[in-house]
Amino acid sequence: MAARSSYEELARQLSAVGAVKRGLARALPPECPAGSAAVLTLLDRHGEMRISRLAELLSVDMSVTSRHVAHVADRGWIERSPDPADKRSRILRLTPGGHAQLDELTRRTTEVFAHNLQDWSDDDVGLLIALLSRLRDSFACRGSGGCAPGRHTGECRTGLGDEAHARTPV
C-alpha cells in the first residue's frame, strides 16, 4: 500500500485533470458541448437505446439527459422513434449527421492530444492509458459485490467499464 502522502498528491493531480478536460472541451465546436458529445459517443458505442439507459450510462438524472437529447435531436444528430415494446418510450439512434459530427469531434480531440503530448513517447502514452484504466477498474471493483483489492477479474464491472468511455471526445 502506498504512503498517505502519495494518495494526497494523487488527489491533487486528479483535481488538476480538470484543466485537461477544459482544454479538450475548448476544442469542441460551440454547437456541440461535452454533454452532447457524450450522448453521441454512447449511442455510437452501444447502439440504439431508451433514454433511461442513456441516463444510466451518463450517470446523470433524466432531466439532464433529456436536455442533452433535445440538443442533439434539434441538430439532427439523433432520431427519436417510438419504442415498439412500449409506445410511451422513445428509442434513440444516431443519424448519418450524428456519425459525421462524432467523427469531427474525435478528429478534434485527437489533434489536441497529439499537439499537447507531442513530446511524449508511445510508451508514455500507453503507460498513462494503462494506469488510468487500472484506476477506473479499482474504483469499479470496490462497490458492493466488487473484487477484493488485488483480485480484479473484470467481472465486477457495472456494465460501464471501457465501453462507456470508448471514443469519448471529452
Contact map, one row per residue, 1 for C-alpha under 8 A:
11100000000000000000000000000000000000000000000000000000000000000000000000000000000000000000000000000000000000000000000000000000000000000000000000000000000000000000000000
11110110000000000000000000000000000000000000000000000000000000000000000000000000000000000000000000000000000000000000000000000000000000000000000000000000000000000000000000
11111110000000000000000000000000000000000000000000000000000000000000000000000000000000000000000000000000000000000000000000000000000000000000000000000000000000000000000000
01111111000000000000000000000000000000000000000000000000000000000000000000000000000000000000000000000000000000000000000000000000000000000000000000000000000000000000000000
00111111100000000000000000000000000000000000000000000000000000000000000000000000000000000000000000000000000000000000000000000000000000000000000000000000000000000000000000
01111111110000000000000000000000000000000000000000000000000000000000000000000000000000000000000000000000000000000000000000000000000000000000000000000000000000000000000000
01111111111000000000000000000000000000000000000000000000000000000000000000000000000000000000000000000000000000000000000000000000000000000000000000000000000000000000000000
00011111111100000000000000000000000000000000000000000000000000000000000000000000000000000000000000000000000000000000000000000000000000000000000000000000000000000000000000
00001111111110000000000000000000000000000000000000000000000000000000000000000000000000000000000000000000000000000000000000000000000000000000000000000000000000000000000000
00000111111111000000000000000000000000000000000000000000000000000000000000000000000000000000000000000000000000000000000000000000000000000000000000000000000000000000000000
00000011111111100000000000000000000000000000000000000000000000000000000000000000000000000000000000000000000000000000000000000000000000000000000000000000000000000000000000
00000001111111110000000000000000000000000000000000000000000000000000000000000000000000000000000000000000000000000000000000000000000000000000000000000000000000000000000000
00000000111111111000000000000000000000000000000000000000000000000000000000000000000000000000000000000000000000000000000000000000000000000000000000000000000000000000000000
00000000011111111100000000000000000000000000000000000000000000000000000000000000000000000000000000000000000000000000000000000000000000000000000000000000000000000000000000
00000000001111111100000000000000000000000000000000000000000000000000000000000000000000000000000000000000000000000000000000000000000000000000000000000000000000000000000000
00000000000111111111000000000000000000000000000000000000000000000000000000000000000000000000000000000000000000000000000000000000000000000000000000000000000000000000000000
00000000000011111111100000000000000000000000000000000000000000000000000000000000000000000000000000000000000000000000000000000000000000000000000000000000000000000000000000
00000000000001111111110000000000000000000000000000000000000000000000000000000000000000000000000000000000000000000000000000000000000000000000000000000000000000000000000000
00000000000000011111111000000000000000000000000000000000000000000000000000000000000000000000000000000000000000000000000000000000000000000000000000000000000000000000000000
00000000000000011111111100000000000000000000000000000000000000000000000000000000000000000000000000000000000000000000000000000000000000000000000000000000000000000000000000
00000000000000001111111110000000000000000000000000000000000000000000000000000000000000000000000000000000000000000000000000000000000000000000000000000000000000000000000001
00000000000000000111111111000000000000000000000000000000000000000000000000000000000000000000000000000000000000000000000000000000000000000000000000000000000000000000000000
00000000000000000011111111100000000000000000000000000000000000000000000000000000000000000000000000000000000000000000000000000000000000000000000000000000000000000000000000
00000000000000000001111111110000000000000000000000000000000000000000000000000000000000000000000000000000000010010000000000000000000000000000000000000000000000000000000011
00000000000000000000111111110000110000000000000000000000000000000000000000000000000000000000000000000000000000000000000000000000000000000000000000000000000000000000000001
00000000000000000000011111111000000000000000000000000000000000000000000000000000000000000000000000000000000000000000000000000000000000000000000000000000000000000000000000
00000000000000000000001111111000000000000000000000000000000000000000000000000000000000000000000000000000000110010000000000000000000000000000000000000000000000000000000000
00000000000000000000000111111101110000000000000000000000000000000000000000000000000000000000000000000000100110000000000000000000000000000000000000000000000000000000000000
00000000000000000000000001111111100000000000000000000000000000000000000000000000000000000000000000000000000000000000000000000000000000000000000000000000000000000000000000
00000000000000000000000000011111100000000000000000000000000000000000000000000000000000000000000000000000000000000000000000000000000000000000000000000000000000000000000000
00000000000000000000000000001111100000000000000000000000000000000000000000000000000000000000000000000000000000000000000000000000000000000000000000000000000000000000000000
00000000000000000000000000011111111110000000000000000000000000000000000100000000000000000000000000000000000000000000000000000000000000000000000000000000000000000000000000
00000000000000000000000010011111111110000000000000000000000000000000000000000000000000000000000000000000000000000000000000000000000000000000000000000000000000000000000000
00000000000000000000000010010001111111000000000000000000000000000000000000000000000000000000000000000000000000000000000000000000000000000000000000000000000000000000000011
00000000000000000000000000000001111111100000000000000000000000000001000000000000000000000000000000000000000000000000000000000000000000000000000000000000000000000000000000
00000000000000000000000000000001111111110000000000000000000000000001101100000000000000000000000000000000000000000000000000000000000000000000000000000000000000000000000000
00000000000000000000000000000001111111111000000000000000000000000000000000000000000000000000000000000100100000000000000000000000000000000000000000000000000000000000000111
00000000000000000000000000000000011111111100000000000000010000000000000000000000000000000000000000000000000000000000000000000000000000000000000000000000000000000000000111
00000000000000000000000000000000001111111110000000000100010000000001100100000000000000000000000000000000000000000000000000000000000000000000000000000000000000000000000000
00000000000000000000000000000000000111111111000000000000000000000000000000001100000000000000010001100100000000000000000000000000000000000000000000000000000000000000000000
00000000000000000000000000000000000011111111100000000000000000000000000000000000000000000000000000000100000000000000000000000000000000000000000000000000000000000000011110
00000000000000000000000000000000000001111111111000000100100000000000000000000000000000000000000000000000000000000000000000000000000000000000000000000000000000000001000100
00000000000000000000000000000000000000111111111110000000000000000000000000000000000000000001110000000000000000000000000000000000000000000000000000000000000000000000000000
00000000000000000000000000000000000000011111111000000000000000000000000000000000000000000000010000100000000000000000000000000000000000000000000000000000000000000000000000
00000000000000000000000000000000000000001111111000000000000000000000000000000000000000000000000000000000000000000000000000000000000000000000000000000000000000000011011000
00000000000000000000000000000000000000000111111110000000000000000000000000000000000000000000000000000000000000000000000000000000000000000000000000000000000000000010000000
00000000000000000000000000000000000000000111111110000000000000000000000000000000000000000000110000000000000000000000000000000000000000000000000000000000000000000000000000
00000000000000000000000000000000000000000010011111000000000000000000000000000000000000000011110000000000000000000000000000000000000000000000000000000000000000000000000000
00000000000000000000000000000000000000000010011111101100000000000000000000000000000000000011100000000000000000000000000000000000000000000000000000000000000000000000000000
00000000000000000000000000000000000000000000000111111100000000000000000000000000000000001111000000000000000000000000000000000000000000000000000000000000000000000000000000
00000000000000000000000000000000000000000000000011111110000001001100000000000000000000000111000000000000000000000000000000000000000000000000000000000000000000000000000000
00000000000000000000000000000000000000000000000001111111000001000000000000000000000000000000000000000000000000000000000000000000000000000000000000000000000000000000000000
00000000000000000000000000000000000000000000000011111111100000000000000000000000000000000000000000000000000000000000000000000000000000000000000000000000000000000000000000
00000000000000000000000000000000000000100100000011111111110000001000000000000000000000000000000000000000000000000000000000000000000000000000000000000000000000000000000000
00000000000000000000000000000000000000000000000000111111111111001000000000000000000000000000000000000000000000000000000000000000000000000000000000000000000000000000000000
00000000000000000000000000000000000000000000000000011111111110000000000000000000000000000000000000000000000000000000000000000000000000000000000000000000000000000000000000
00000000000000000000000000000000000000000100000000001111111000000000000000000000000000000000000000000000000000000000000000000000000000000000000000000000000000010001000000
00000000000000000000000000000000000001100000000000000111111100001000000000000000000000000000000000000000000000000000000000000000000000000000000000000000000000000000000000
00000000000000000000000000000000000000000000000000000011111110000000000000000000000000000000000000000000000000000000000000000000000000000000000000000000000000000000000000
00000000000000000000000000000000000000000000000000000011011111011000000000000000000000000000000000000000000000000000000000000000000000000000000000000000000000000000000000
00000000000000000000000000000000000000000000000000000011001111111000000000000000000000000000000000000000000000000000000000000000000000000000000000000000000000000000000000
00000000000000000000000000000000000000000000000000110010000111111100000000000000000000000000000000000000000000000000000000000000000000000000000000000000000000000000000000
00000000000000000000000000000000000000000000000000000000000011111110000000000000000000000000000000000000000000000000000000000000000000000000000000000000000000000000000000
00000000000000000000000000000000000000000000000000000000000111111111000000000000000000000000000000000000000000000000000000000000000000000000000000000000000000000000000000
00000000000000000000000000000000000000000000000000100110010111111111100000000000000000000000000000000000000000000000000000000000000000000000000000000000000000000000000000
00000000000000000000000000000000000000000000000000100000000001111111110000000000000000000000000000000000000000000000000000000000000000000000000000000000000000000000000000
00000000000000000000000000000000000000000000000000000000000000111111111000000000000000000000000000000000000000000000000000000000000000000000000000000000000000000000000000
00000000000000000000000000000000001100100000000000000000000000011111111100000000000000000000000000000000000000000000000000000000000000000000000000000000000000000000000000
00000000000000000000000000000000000100100000000000000000000000001111111110000000000000000000000000000000000000000000000000000000000000000000000000000000000000000000000000
00000000000000000000000000000000000000000000000000000000000000000111111111000000000000000000000000000000000000000000000000000000000000000000000000000000000000000000000000
00000000000000000000000000000000000100000000000000000000000000000011111111100000000000000000000000000000000000000000000000000000000000000000000000000000000000000000000000
00000000000000000000000000000001000100100000000000000000000000000001111111111100000000000000000000000000000000000000000000000000000000000000000000000000000000000000000000
00000000000000000000000000000000000000000000000000000000000000000000111111111111000000000000000000000000000000000000000000000000000000000000000000000000000000000000000000
00000000000000000000000000000000000000000000000000000000000000000000011111111000000000000000000000000000000000000000000000000000000000000000000000000000000000000000000000
00000000000000000000000000000000000000000000000000000000000000000000001111111100000000000000000000000000000000000000000000000000000000000000000000000000000000000000000000
00000000000000000000000000000000000000000000000000000000000000000000000111111110000000000000001011000000000000000000000000000000000000000000000000000000000000000000000000
00000000000000000000000000000000000000010000000000000000000000000000000111111110000000000000011111101000000000000000000000000000000000000000000000000000000000000000000000
00000000000000000000000000000000000000010000000000000000000000000000000110111111000000000001111011000000000000000000000000000000000000000000000000000000000000000000000000
00000000000000000000000000000000000000000000000000000000000000000000000010011111100000000001111000000000000000000000000000000000000000000000000000000000000000000000000000
00000000000000000000000000000000000000000000000000000000000000000000000010000111110000000111100000000000000000000000000000000000000000000000000000000000000000000000000000
00000000000000000000000000000000000000000000000000000000000000000000000000000011111000000111000000000000000000000000000000000000000000000000000000000000000000000000000000
00000000000000000000000000000000000000000000000000000000000000000000000000000001111101111110000000000000000000000000000000000000000000000000000000000000000000000000000000
00000000000000000000000000000000000000000000000000000000000000000000000000000000111111111110000000000000000000000000000000000000000000000000000000000000000000000000000000
00000000000000000000000000000000000000000000000000000000000000000000000000000000011111100000000000000000000000000000000000000000000000000000000000000000000000000000000000
00000000000000000000000000000000000000000000000000000000000000000000000000000000001111100000000000000000000000000000000000000000000000000000000000000000000000000000000000
00000000000000000000000000000000000000000000000000000000000000000000000000000000011111111000000000000000000000000000000000000000000000000000000000000000000000000000000000
00000000000000000000000000000000000000000000000000000000000000000000000000000000011111111100000000000000000000000000000000000000000000000000000000000000000000000000000000
00000000000000000000000000000000000000000000000000000000000000000000000000000000011001111100000000000000000000000000000000000000000000000000000000000000000000000000000000
00000000000000000000000000000000000000000000000001000000000000000000000000000000011001111110000000000000000000000000000000000000000000000000000000000000000000000000000000
00000000000000000000000000000000000000000000000001100000000000000000000000000001111000111111000000000000000000000000000000000000000000000000000000000000000000000000000000
00000000000000000000000000000000000000000000000111100000000000000000000000000001111000001111100000000000000000000000000000000000000000000000000000000000000000000000000000
00000000000000000000000000000000000000000010000111100000000000000000000000000111100000000111110000000000000000000000000000000000000000000000000000000000000000000000000000
00000000000000000000000000000000000000000010001110000000000000000000000000000111000000000011111000000000000000000000000000000000000000000000000000000000000000000000000000
00000000000000000000000000000000000000010011001100000000000000000000000000001110000000000001111111100000000000000000000000000000000000000000000000000000000000000000000000
00000000000000000000000000000000000000000000000000000000000000000000000000011110000000000000111111100000000000000000000000000000000000000000000000000000000000000000000000
00000000000000000000000000000000000000000000000000000000000000000000000000001000000000000000011111110000000000000000000000000000000000000000000000000000000000000000000000
00000000000000000000000000000000000000000000000000000000000000000000000000011100000000000000011111111000000000000000000000000000000000000000000000000000000000000000000000
00000000000000000000000000000000000000010000000000000000000000000000000000011100000000000000011111111100000000000000000000000000000000000000000000000000000000000000000000
00000000000000000000000000000000000000010001000000000000000000000000000000001000000000000000011111111110000000000000000000000000000000000000000000000000000000000000000000
00000000000000000000000000000000000000000000000000000000000000000000000000000000000000000000000111111111000000000000000000000000000000000000000000000000000000000000000000
00000000000000000000000000000000000000000000000000000000000000000000000000001000000000000000000011111111100000000000000000000000000000000000000000000000000000000000000000
00000000000000000000000000000000000010011000000000000000000000000000000000000000000000000000000001111111110000000000000000000000000000000000000000000000000000000000000000
00000000000000000000000000000000000000000000000000000000000000000000000000000000000000000000000000111111111000000000000000000000000000000000000000000000000000000000000000
00000000000000000000000000000000000000000000000000000000000000000000000000000000000000000000000000011111111100000000000000000000000000000000000000000000000000000000000000
00000000000000000000000000010000000010000000000000000000000000000000000000000000000000000000000000001111111110000000000000000000000000000000000000000000000000000000000010
00000000000000000000000000000000000000000000000000000000000000000000000000000000000000000000000000000111111111000000000000000000000000000000000000000000000000000000001110
00000000000000000000000000000000000000000000000000000000000000000000000000000000000000000000000000000011111111100000000000000000000000000000000000000000000000000000000000
00000000000000000000000000110000000000000000000000000000000000000000000000000000000000000000000000000001111111110000000000000000000000000000000000000000000000000000000000
00000000000000000000000100110000000000000000000000000000000000000000000000000000000000000000000000000000111111111000000000000000000000000000000000000000000000000000000011
00000000000000000000000000000000000000000000000000000000000000000000000000000000000000000000000000000000011111111100000000000000000000000000000000000000000000000000000000
00000000000000000000000000000000000000000000000000000000000000000000000000000000000000000000000000000000001111111110000000000000000000000000000000000000000000000000000000
00000000000000000000000100100000000000000000000000000000000000000000000000000000000000000000000000000000000111111111000000000000000000000000000000000000000000000000000000
00000000000000000000000000000000000000000000000000000000000000000000000000000000000000000000000000000000000011111111110000000000000000000000000000000000000000000000000000
00000000000000000000000000000000000000000000000000000000000000000000000000000000000000000000000000000000000001111111110000000000000000000000000000000000000000000000000000
00000000000000000000000000000000000000000000000000000000000000000000000000000000000000000000000000000000000000111111110000000000000000000000000000000000000000000000000000
00000000000000000000000000000000000000000000000000000000000000000000000000000000000000000000000000000000000000011111111000000000000000000000000000000000000000000000000000
00000000000000000000000000000000000000000000000000000000000000000000000000000000000000000000000000000000000000001111111100000000000000000000000000000000000000000000000000
00000000000000000000000000000000000000000000000000000000000000000000000000000000000000000000000000000000000000001111111110000000000000000000000000000000000000000000000000
00000000000000000000000000000000000000000000000000000000000000000000000000000000000000000000000000000000000000000001111110000000000000000000000000000000000000000000000000
00000000000000000000000000000000000000000000000000000000000000000000000000000000000000000000000000000000000000000000111111011000000000000000000000000000000000000000000000
00000000000000000000000000000000000000000000000000000000000000000000000000000000000000000000000000000000000000000000011111111000000000000000000000000000000000000000000000
00000000000000000000000000000000000000000000000000000000000000000000000000000000000000000000000000000000000000000000000111111100000000000000000000000000000000000000000000
00000000000000000000000000000000000000000000000000000000000000000000000000000000000000000000000000000000000000000000000011111110000000000000000000000000000000000000000000
00000000000000000000000000000000000000000000000000000000000000000000000000000000000000000000000000000000000000000000000111111111000000000000000000000000000000000000000000
00000000000000000000000000000000000000000000000000000000000000000000000000000000000000000000000000000000000000000000000111111111100000000000000000000000000000000000000000
00000000000000000000000000000000000000000000000000000000000000000000000000000000000000000000000000000000000000000000000001111111110000000000000000000000000000000000000000
00000000000000000000000000000000000000000000000000000000000000000000000000000000000000000000000000000000000000000000000000111111111000000000000000000000000000000000000000
00000000000000000000000000000000000000000000000000000000000000000000000000000000000000000000000000000000000000000000000000011111111100000000000000000000000000000000000000
00000000000000000000000000000000000000000000000000000000000000000000000000000000000000000000000000000000000000000000000000001111111110000000000000000000000000000000000000
00000000000000000000000000000000000000000000000000000000000000000000000000000000000000000000000000000000000000000000000000000111111111000000000000000000000000000000000000
00000000000000000000000000000000000000000000000000000000000000000000000000000000000000000000000000000000000000000000000000000011111111100000000000000000000000000000000000
00000000000000000000000000000000000000000000000000000000000000000000000000000000000000000000000000000000000000000000000000000001111111110000000000000000000000000000000000
00000000000000000000000000000000000000000000000000000000000000000000000000000000000000000000000000000000000000000000000000000000111111111000000000000000000000000100000000
00000000000000000000000000000000000000000000000000000000000000000000000000000000000000000000000000000000000000000000000000000000011111111100000000000000000000000000000000
00000000000000000000000000000000000000000000000000000000000000000000000000000000000000000000000000000000000000000000000000000000001111111110000000000000000000000000000000
00000000000000000000000000000000000000000000000000000000000000000000000000000000000000000000000000000000000000000000000000000000000111111111000000000000000000001000000000
00000000000000000000000000000000000000000000000000000000000000000000000000000000000000000000000000000000000000000000000000000000000011111111100000000001010010001000000000
00000000000000000000000000000000000000000000000000000000000000000000000000000000000000000000000000000000000000000000000000000000000001111111110000001001000000000000000000
00000000000000000000000000000000000000000000000000000000000000000000000000000000000000000000000000000000000000000000000000000000000000111111111000000000000000000000000000
00000000000000000000000000000000000000000000000000000000000000000000000000000000000000000000000000000000000000000000000000000000000000011111111001000000000111001000000000
00000000000000000000000000000000000000000000000000000000000000000000000000000000000000000000000000000000000000000000000000000000000000001111111011110001000110000000000000
00000000000000000000000000000000000000000000000000000000000000000000000000000000000000000000000000000000000000000000000000000000000000000111111111111000000000000000000000
00000000000000000000000000000000000000000000000000000000000000000000000000000000000000000000000000000000000000000000000000000000000000000011111111000000000000000000000000
00000000000000000000000000000000000000000000000000000000000000000000000000000000000000000000000000000000000000000000000000000000000000000000011111000000000000000000000000
00000000000000000000000000000000000000000000000000000000000000000000000000000000000000000000000000000000000000000000000000000000000000000000111111100000000100000000000000
00000000000000000000000000000000000000000000000000000000000000000000000000000000000000000000000000000000000000000000000000000000000000000001111111110000000110000000000000
00000000000000000000000000000000000000000000000000000000000000000000000000000000000000000000000000000000000000000000000000000000000000000000110011111111100100000000000000
00000000000000000000000000000000000000000000000000000000000000000000000000000000000000000000000000000000000000000000000000000000000000000000110001111111000000000000000000
00000000000000000000000000000000000000000000000000000000000000000000000000000000000000000000000000000000000000000000000000000000000000000100010000111111000000000000000000
00000000000000000000000000000000000000000000000000000000000000000000000000000000000000000000000000000000000000000000000000000000000000000000000000111111000000000000000000
00000000000000000000000000000000000000000000000000000000000000000000000000000000000000000000000000000000000000000000000000000000000000000000000000111111100000000000000000
00000000000000000000000000000000000000000000000000000000000000000000000000000000000000000000000000000000000000000000000000000000000000001100100000111111111100000000000000
00000000000000000000000000000000000000000000000000000000000000000000000000000000000000000000000000000000000000000000000000000000000000000000000000100011111100000000000000
00000000000000000000000000000000000000000000000000000000000000000000000000000000000000000000000000000000000000000000000000000000000000001000000000000001111110000000000000
00000000000000000000000000000000000000000000000000000000000000000000000000000000000000000000000000000000000000000000000000000000000000000000000000000001111110000000000000
00000000000000000000000000000000000000000000000000000000000000000000000000000000000000000000000000000000000000000000000000000000000000000001100011100001111111000000000000
00000000000000000000000000000000000000000000000000000000000000000000000000000000000000000000000000000000000000000000000000000000000000001001100001000000011111111000000000
00000000000000000000000000000000000000000000000000000000000000000000000000000000000000000000000000000000000000000000000000000000000000000001000000000000000111111000000000
00000000000000000000000000000000000000000000000000000000000000000000000000000000000000000000000000000000000000000000000000000000000000000000000000000000000011111000000000
00000000000000000000000000000000000000000000000000000000100000000000000000000000000000000000000000000000000000000000000000000000000000000000000000000000000011111111100000
00000000000000000000000000000000000000000000000000000000000000000000000000000000000000000000000000000000000000000000000000000000000000011001000000000000000011111111100000
00000000000000000000000000000000000000000000000000000000000000000000000000000000000000000000000000000000000000000000000000000000000010000000000000000000000000011111110000
00000000000000000000000000000000000000000000110000000000000000000000000000000000000000000000000000000000000000000000000000000000000000000000000000000000000000011111110000
00000000000000000000000000000000000000000100100000000000100000000000000000000000000000000000000000000000000000000000000000000000000000000000000000000000000000011111110000
00000000000000000000000000000000000000000000000000000000000000000000000000000000000000000000000000000000000000000000000000000000000000000000000000000000000000011111111100
00000000000000000000000000000000000000001000100000000000000000000000000000000000000000000000000000000000000000000000000000000000000000000000000000000000000000000111111100
00000000000000000000000000000000000000001000100000000000000000000000000000000000000000000000000000000000010000000000000000000000000000000000000000000000000000000000111110
00000000000000000000000000000000000011001100000000000000000000000000000000000000000000000000000000000000010000000000000000000000000000000000000000000000000000000000111111
00000000000000000000000100000000010011001000000000000000000000000000000000000000000000000000000000000000110010000000000000000000000000000000000000000000000000000000001111
00000000000000000000100110000000010011000000000000000000000000000000000000000000000000000000000000000000000010000000000000000000000000000000000000000000000000000000000111
